[in-house]
Amino acid sequence: MDSSHLRHDPGFYARKPREVCMKMARKYPRSFLTEAGKFLLVAEQRGEIIGYLAAKIVPLPPVAKVKQAGLVDAVCVRRDRRRMGAGKQLLRAALAEFRKRKIRRVRLLVELENSPARELYQTLGFRDRQALMTKTLQRAAPSKL
Ligand SMILES: CC(C)(COP(=O)(O)OP(=O)(O)OC[C@H]1O[C@@H](n2cnc3c(N)ncnc32)[C@H](O)[C@@H]1OP(=O)(O)O)[C@@H](O)C(=O)NCCC(=O)NCCS
């Protein structure tokens, strides 16, 4: 798991041994290559993969005008190759792919503290629409909320 997740929300993400992380990291992209409605893009520099983006099409509730939305599930660029435009290129390519699949609404989740990612999304026209609020419940019910 990307260490930034752990840094942004240490109360939620578990620190796992390296080999477990490697196994998860190998398994994760596979579904994006094989399942319908999902796709995986990679950024290459001189034949080397320096970043990836995983995306899928998700259903929207029946009250929505459109039936489906695009969801950018993950985007990551190798630490030593950041700030060279790869993230923006991956996002642009994903938006083009969604457009090709007739998707008109694209969404994603990002930690509020993740300013590099938020800046990137904003430069591409993404705007804050909702806030995901979370609360950790104690095992024993407290006397007050
Ligand atoms: C977010 C991430 C994918 C950006 O990739 P990148 O290749 O560095 O981004 P780009 O070089 O294409 O940057 C495009 C624009 O995004 C913004 N941006 C990117 N990194 C930034 C930073 N560290 N600080 C401020 N703005 C930043 C800038 O507006 C930048 O344009 P500019 O360089 O002309 O100013 C990369 O930082 C990353 O992999 N982070 C860890 C994983 C992560 O947090 N993923 C998002 C989870 S929701």
The ligand as an SDF file (V2000), in Angstrom:
LIG
                    3D

 48 50  0  0  0  0  0  0  0  0999 V2000
   -0.4570   12.9880   -7.1780 C   0  0  0  0  0  0  0  0  0  0  0  0
    0.6070   12.4700   -8.1570 C   0  0  0  0  0  0  0  0  0  0  0  0
    0.0380   11.2940   -8.9440 C   0  0  0  0  0  0  0  0  0  0  0  0
    0.9740   13.6130   -9.1280 C   0  0  0  0  0  0  0  0  0  0  0  0
    1.8140   13.0680  -10.1430 O   0  0  0  0  0  0  0  0  0  0  0  0
    2.9030   13.9770  -10.8940 P   0  0  0  0  0  0  0  0  0  0  0  0
    3.4050   13.2090  -12.0570 O   0  0  0  0  0  0  0  0  0  0  0  0
    3.9050   14.4520   -9.9220 O   0  0  0  0  0  0  0  0  0  0  0  0
    2.0200   15.2110  -11.3640 O   0  0  0  0  0  0  0  0  0  0  0  0
    2.3250   16.2020  -12.5730 P   0  0  0  0  0  0  0  0  0  0  0  0
    3.8070   16.3880  -12.7260 O   0  0  0  0  0  0  0  0  0  0  0  0
    1.5910   15.7560  -13.7670 O   0  0  0  0  0  0  0  0  0  0  0  0
    1.7070   17.5520  -12.0140 O   0  0  0  0  0  0  0  0  0  0  0  0
    0.6170   18.1830  -12.6700 C   0  0  0  0  0  0  0  0  0  0  0  0
    0.1490   19.3450  -11.8010 C   0  0  0  0  0  0  0  0  0  0  0  0
   -0.3520   18.8750  -10.5550 O   0  0  0  0  0  0  0  0  0  0  0  0
    0.0010   19.7950   -9.5010 C   0  0  0  0  0  0  0  0  0  0  0  0
    1.0010   19.1640   -8.6050 N   0  0  0  0  0  0  0  0  0  0  0  0
    1.5960   17.9580   -8.7320 C   0  0  0  0  0  0  0  0  0  0  0  0
    2.4070   17.7150   -7.6780 N   0  0  0  0  0  0  0  0  0  0  0  0
    2.3090   18.7950   -6.8780 C   0  0  0  0  0  0  0  0  0  0  0  0
    2.9140   19.1460   -5.6390 C   0  0  0  0  0  0  0  0  0  0  0  0
    3.7910   18.3350   -5.0080 N   0  0  0  0  0  0  0  0  0  0  0  0
    2.5830   20.3220   -5.0810 N   0  0  0  0  0  0  0  0  0  0  0  0
    1.7040   21.1640   -5.6850 C   0  0  0  0  0  0  0  0  0  0  0  0
    1.1210   20.9000   -6.8830 N   0  0  0  0  0  0  0  0  0  0  0  0
    1.4120   19.7340   -7.4550 C   0  0  0  0  0  0  0  0  0  0  0  0
    0.6410   20.9740  -10.2050 C   0  0  0  0  0  0  0  0  0  0  0  0
   -0.3910   21.8650  -10.5600 O   0  0  0  0  0  0  0  0  0  0  0  0
    1.2340   20.3140  -11.4270 C   0  0  0  0  0  0  0  0  0  0  0  0
    1.4640   21.2150  -12.4950 O   0  0  0  0  0  0  0  0  0  0  0  0
    2.8840   22.0010  -12.5680 P   0  0  0  0  0  0  0  0  0  0  0  0
    3.9790   21.0230  -12.3220 O   0  0  0  0  0  0  0  0  0  0  0  0
    2.8760   22.5730  -13.9640 O   0  0  0  0  0  0  0  0  0  0  0  0
    2.8120   23.0450  -11.4900 O   0  0  0  0  0  0  0  0  0  0  0  0
    1.9050   12.0720   -7.4010 C   0  0  0  0  0  0  0  0  0  0  0  0
    2.2630   13.1050   -6.5260 O   0  0  0  0  0  0  0  0  0  0  0  0
    1.7850   10.7680   -6.6270 C   0  0  0  0  0  0  0  0  0  0  0  0
    1.9990    9.6890   -7.1720 O   0  0  0  0  0  0  0  0  0  0  0  0
    1.4490   10.8600   -5.2970 N   0  0  0  0  0  0  0  0  0  0  0  0
    1.3330    9.6750   -4.4480 C   0  0  0  0  0  0  0  0  0  0  0  0
    0.0850    8.8650   -4.7570 C   0  0  0  0  0  0  0  0  0  0  0  0
   -1.1520    9.7010   -4.5590 C   0  0  0  0  0  0  0  0  0  0  0  0
   -1.2830   10.4600   -3.6240 O   0  0  0  0  0  0  0  0  0  0  0  0
   -2.1040    9.5020   -5.4680 N   0  0  0  0  0  0  0  0  0  0  0  0
   -3.3790   10.1660   -5.4390 C   0  0  0  0  0  0  0  0  0  0  0  0
   -4.3110    9.4310   -4.5570 C   0  0  0  0  0  0  0  0  0  0  0  0
   -5.9390   10.1240   -4.6090 S   0  0  0  0  0  0  0  0  0  0  0  0
  1  2  1  0
  2  3  1  0
  2  4  1  0
  2 36  1  0
  4  5  1  0
  5  6  1  0
  6  7  2  0
  6  8  1  0
  6  9  1  0
  9 10  1  0
 10 11  2  0
 10 12  1  0
 10 13  1  0
 13 14  1  0
 14 15  1  0
 15 16  1  0
 15 30  1  0
 16 17  1  0
 17 18  1  0
 17 28  1  0
 18 19  1  0
 18 27  1  0
 19 20  2  0
 20 21  1  0
 21 22  1  0
 21 27  2  0
 22 23  1  0
 22 24  2  0
 24 25  1  0
 25 26  2  0
 26 27  1  0
 28 29  1  0
 28 30  1  0
 30 31  1  0
 31 32  1  0
 32 33  2  0
 32 34  1  0
 32 35  1  0
 36 37  1  0
 36 38  1  0
 38 39  2  0
 38 40  1  0
 40 41  1  0
 41 42  1  0
 42 43  1  0
 43 44  2  0
 43 45  1  0
 45 46  1  0
 46 47  1  0
 47 48  1  0
M  END
$$$$
